[in-house]
Amino acid sequence: MQKKLHIKKGDNVIVVAGNSKGLQGRVLEVIRSKSRAIVEGVNMVSKHTKPNQDNPQGGIIKKEGPVHISNLMVVDPSSGGATRIGRRLNDKGKLVRYAKKSGEEIK
């Protein structure tokens, strides 16, 4: 069984460590088996490609590489800074994620 992560697809995150430290972006994909996430505009890598239907010219394209989950923190909806995540029951009895810094619910 794979462990539960504090980051989901679509979250706004900030990079807290590594070469892309300080950059913010939206999570495009989470790779749970490797505890990594692909974040929009973060950890850009050059990929050499042959000519194909999408890219008839071929050449070098820039794309996002995976970043380890431990180097990411969710952005607080109210303050815009990094925050830790908690889980609690809302008024309807459903388990929701919330920002520990502000107490605000995270969509």
C-alpha positions in Angstrom: 0.0 0.0 0.0 1.3 3.4 -0.9 1.4 6.1 1.8 -0.8 9.1 1.8 0.8 12.4 0.7 0.1 15.9 1.8 0.1 17.2 -1.9 -2.6 16.5 -4.5 -2.9 17.3 -8.2 -4.0 20.9 -8.7 -2.5 22.2 -5.4 -0.5 25.4 -5.5 2.9 24.6 -3.9 6.1 26.4 -3.2 9.6 24.7 -3.5 11.4 24.9 -0.1 14.7 23.2 -1.1 16.8 22.4 -4.1 17.7 24.2 -7.3 14.2 25.6 -7.8 13.9 26.9 -4.2 11.4 29.7 -3.9 9.5 29.0 -7.1 5.7 28.5 -6.9 3.5 26.5 -9.3 0.5 24.2 -9.7 0.9 20.4 -9.3 0.4 18.8 -12.7 0.9 15.1 -11.6 1.8 13.2 -8.4 3.9 10.0 -8.7 3.0 8.2 -5.4 5.3 5.2 -6.0 8.4 7.5 -6.1 7.1 10.2 -3.7 7.5 12.8 -6.4 5.4 15.5 -8.1 5.6 17.4 -11.4 5.1 21.1 -10.8 4.3 23.7 -13.5 7.4 25.7 -14.4 9.6 24.1 -11.8 12.8 21.9 -12.4 12.8 22.5 -16.1 14.9 19.9 -18.0 16.0 19.7 -21.6 14.7 16.7 -23.6 16.2 15.8 -26.9 13.4 14.5 -29.3 13.3 12.9 -32.7 10.9 14.5 -35.2 7.3 13.3 -34.6 3.7 14.3 -35.2 3.6 16.8 -32.3 7.0 18.2 -33.0 7.8 17.8 -36.8 11.1 19.6 -36.5 12.5 17.5 -33.5 15.3 19.1 -31.5 15.5 20.1 -27.8 12.3 20.8 -25.8 12.0 22.1 -22.2 9.7 20.3 -19.9 9.1 19.9 -16.1 11.0 17.2 -14.3 9.8 15.5 -11.1 10.5 17.1 -7.6 10.6 15.1 -4.4 7.5 15.7 -2.2 9.7 16.6 0.8 10.9 19.7 -1.1 7.4 21.0 -1.6 4.9 22.8 0.7 1.3 23.8 0.0 0.7 27.6 -0.3 -1.6 29.1 2.3 -4.8 30.4 0.6 -5.0 33.5 2.8 -1.4 34.6 3.4 0.3 33.2 0.3 3.2 31.6 2.3 4.1 28.0 2.9 2.0 26.1 5.4 1.7 22.6 6.8 -1.5 20.6 6.2 -3.9 19.0 8.7 -7.0 17.0 8.3 -10.3 17.5 10.2 -14.0 16.9 9.9 -16.0 19.8 8.5 -19.6 20.7 9.5 -21.0 18.2 7.1 -18.9 15.3 8.7 -16.5 15.1 5.7 -12.7 14.9 6.2 -11.1 18.0 4.7 -7.6 19.4 4.5 -6.8 22.7 6.1 -3.8 25.1 6.4 -2.3 24.9 9.9 -1.0 28.5 9.6 -4.4 30.2 9.0 -6.9 27.4 9.8 -8.5 27.9 6.4 -9.8 24.9 4.4 -7.9 23.9 1.3 -9.9 23.0 -1.8 
